[in-house]
Amino acid sequence: MVDVDYKVYTTSDKLNNLGWQPRKLEETLTDSVEYFERPGLLQDADGEPSCRLPYFYRVNAEE
């Protein structure tokens, strides 16, 4: 991390010029859930809903 005395502004103009479009929130969330379902991260061995994410990620969510 470098501390500088000037502000750096970033834009997505280059991406937009290449035809990039942001995804809808619903599409992003749906794809995320499907991604975690495939390896079984959202259910236990019996198929019951569960959270098998590493402890580090669960700590903040439980607070």
Buried (B, 14 or more C-beta within 10 A) or exposed (E): EEEEEEEEEEEEEEEEEEEEEEEEEEEEEEEEEEEBEEEEBBBEEEEEEEBEEEEEEEEEEEE
